[in-house]
Amino acid sequence: MNWIELAGHMGAFLSSVTFIPQVYKIWKTKSVNDLSMAMMLIVFTSTLIWLVYGIALMLWPVILANSVIGFLSALLIYFKIVYTKN
């Protein structure tokens, strides 16, 4: 593995873990007041587009990162729907 591939995998890993603290916090507190649904929908949509791009070109760092990010952002959207007080 050359340094470019290593950089791609490190970037994919770091991008993937960025949502974990937010998911954990919301899961524990059940508070979604400060979470923007518009932002989460944009993130989810862009993640799906990146995932299609990665699959089309067989770019594993892109596929892996966006699969994880897609799952975590979908989870945040779910939390926003479920935990929002009417």
C-alpha positions in Angstrom: 0.0 0.0 0.0 1.5 3.3 -1.0 1.1 6.6 0.8 -1.8 7.8 -1.4 -3.8 4.7 -0.6 -2.9 5.0 3.1 -4.0 8.6 3.0 -7.3 7.6 1.4 -7.9 4.9 4.1 -7.0 7.3 6.9 -9.3 10.0 5.5 -12.1 7.5 5.1 -11.7 6.3 8.7 -11.6 9.8 10.2 -14.6 10.8 8.1 -16.5 7.7 9.3 -15.9 8.3 13.0 -17.0 12.0 12.9 -20.6 11.1 13.5 -20.1 8.6 16.3 -19.9 11.2 19.2 -23.1 12.9 18.0 -25.0 9.6 17.6 -23.8 8.5 21.1 -24.8 11.8 22.7 -28.3 11.8 21.2 -28.8 8.1 22.0 -27.9 8.7 25.7 -29.7 12.1 26.2 -32.6 11.6 23.7 -32.2 15.3 23.0 -32.2 16.4 19.3 -33.2 20.0 19.7 -29.9 21.3 18.3 -29.7 18.8 15.4 -30.7 20.3 12.1 -32.9 18.0 10.0 -32.0 20.0 6.9 -28.3 19.5 7.4 -28.8 15.8 8.1 -30.8 15.4 4.9 -28.1 17.1 2.9 -25.4 15.0 4.5 -27.4 11.8 3.9 -28.1 12.8 0.2 -24.4 13.7 -0.5 -23.3 10.5 1.2 -25.5 8.4 -1.1 -24.1 10.3 -4.1 -20.5 9.7 -2.9 -21.4 6.0 -2.3 -22.6 5.6 -5.9 -19.5 7.3 -7.2 -17.3 5.0 -5.1 -19.1 1.9 -6.2 -18.9 2.9 -9.9 -15.1 3.4 -9.6 -14.5 0.6 -7.1 -12.9 3.1 -4.7 -12.9 1.1 -1.4 -12.0 4.0 0.9 -14.9 6.0 -0.5 -17.3 3.0 -0.4 -16.4 2.1 3.2 -16.5 5.6 4.6 -19.8 6.5 2.9 -21.4 3.3 3.9 -20.6 4.0 7.6 -21.5 7.7 7.3 -24.7 6.8 5.5 -25.7 4.5 8.3 -24.8 7.0 11.0 -26.6 9.9 9.3 -29.7 7.7 8.8 -29.6 6.9 12.5 -29.4 10.6 13.3 -32.4 11.3 11.1 -34.3 8.5 12.8 -33.4 9.9 16.2 -34.5 13.4 15.1 -37.9 12.0 14.0 -38.4 9.8 17.1 -37.1 12.1 19.8 -38.6 15.4 18.6 -41.2 16.5 21.0 -44.5 17.4 19.3 
